[in-house]
Amino acid sequence: MVKLVPRHFLLVAGLMGALGVAAAAAASHGDSRNLGALSTMFLAHAPVLLVLGLVGRGRLIAGAGLVLGAGTIVFGADLALREYVGQGLFSGAAPLGGGLMLLGWLSIAVAGLVGQRKA
């Protein structure tokens, strides 16, 4: 199962990158904080998932990528629904997504520390 994760990271990174560019284009035609934030989040996290998919190794990095990707998707979905539907994904979706993104980044940092100790 872990061997499939890098391909999933590439898929999610590509979709996030494309949606981030689309959100940026849509935001430039109006004054949308939601689409601007969505674009920023997706375009900031898509390259990380791309790198993890290409060179990331180990369960900790795989878990970090999964948490980071899930958090970004939840956060982005909440912003998109607020923009286009007028209500969020569910109550507390944005803080949950943001918390997962933070946890994902901290897990990447921990993986760096663990990797240095083993060397």
C-alpha positions in Angstrom: 0.0 0.0 0.0 2.8 2.5 0.8 4.2 2.0 -2.7 1.0 3.4 -4.2 1.1 6.6 -2.1 3.7 8.5 -4.2 1.4 8.1 -7.3 -1.5 9.4 -5.3 0.5 12.4 -4.2 1.3 13.2 -7.8 -2.4 13.0 -8.7 -3.5 15.2 -5.9 -0.6 17.7 -6.5 -1.6 18.0 -10.2 -5.3 18.5 -9.4 -4.4 21.0 -6.6 -2.1 22.9 -8.9 -4.7 23.1 -11.7 -7.5 24.1 -9.3 -5.1 26.7 -7.7 -4.5 28.3 -11.0 -8.2 28.3 -11.9 -9.0 29.8 -8.5 -6.4 32.5 -9.1 -7.9 33.3 -12.5 -11.4 33.4 -11.1 -10.3 35.6 -8.2 -8.6 38.1 -10.6 -12.0 38.8 -12.2 -13.7 39.7 -9.0 -13.0 40.5 -5.4 -13.1 37.1 -3.7 -11.1 36.5 -0.6 -12.2 32.9 -0.6 -10.9 32.2 -4.1 -7.7 34.1 -3.4 -7.1 32.1 -0.2 -8.0 28.8 -2.0 -5.5 29.6 -4.7 -2.8 30.4 -2.2 -3.3 27.2 -0.2 -3.5 24.9 -3.2 -0.5 26.5 -5.0 1.6 26.5 -1.8 0.9 22.8 -1.0 0.8 21.2 -4.4 4.6 21.5 -4.9 5.2 19.9 -1.5 3.0 16.9 -2.5 4.8 16.8 -5.8 8.1 16.5 -4.1 6.9 14.0 -1.6 5.5 11.9 -4.5 8.7 12.0 -6.4 11.3 11.6 -3.7 9.6 11.0 -0.4 10.4 7.8 1.3 9.2 6.1 4.5 6.0 5.8 6.5 6.4 9.1 8.4 6.7 11.1 5.2 3.8 9.2 3.6 1.7 9.9 6.7 2.7 13.6 6.6 1.8 13.8 3.0 -1.6 12.2 3.5 -2.4 14.5 6.5 -1.1 17.6 4.6 -3.1 16.7 1.5 -6.3 15.9 3.4 -6.1 19.1 5.3 -5.6 21.2 2.2 -8.5 19.5 0.5 -10.8 20.0 3.4 -9.8 23.6 3.8 -10.0 24.3 0.0 -13.4 22.6 -0.3 -14.8 24.7 2.6 -13.6 27.9 0.8 -15.0 26.8 -2.5 -18.4 26.0 -1.1 -18.5 29.3 0.8 -17.8 31.1 -2.5 -20.2 29.2 -4.8 -22.9 27.8 -2.5 -22.9 30.3 0.3 -22.1 27.9 3.1 -19.1 25.9 4.2 -18.4 22.2 3.9 -19.4 21.6 7.6 -19.1 23.4 10.8 -15.5 23.6 11.8 -14.1 22.4 8.4 -11.7 25.4 8.0 -10.1 25.0 11.4 -9.9 21.2 11.0 -8.3 21.6 7.6 -5.9 24.2 8.9 -5.0 22.0 11.9 -4.3 19.0 9.6 -2.1 21.2 7.4 -0.2 22.3 10.5 0.1 18.7 11.6 1.3 17.6 8.2 4.1 20.3 8.1 5.2 19.4 11.7 5.3 15.7 10.7 7.6 16.7 7.8 9.8 18.5 10.3 9.8 15.4 12.6 10.7 13.2 9.6 13.7 15.5 9.1 14.9 15.1 12.6 14.4 11.3 12.6 16.2 11.0 9.3 19.2 12.9 10.7 19.5 10.7 13.8 19.6 7.6 11.7 22.4 8.9 9.4 
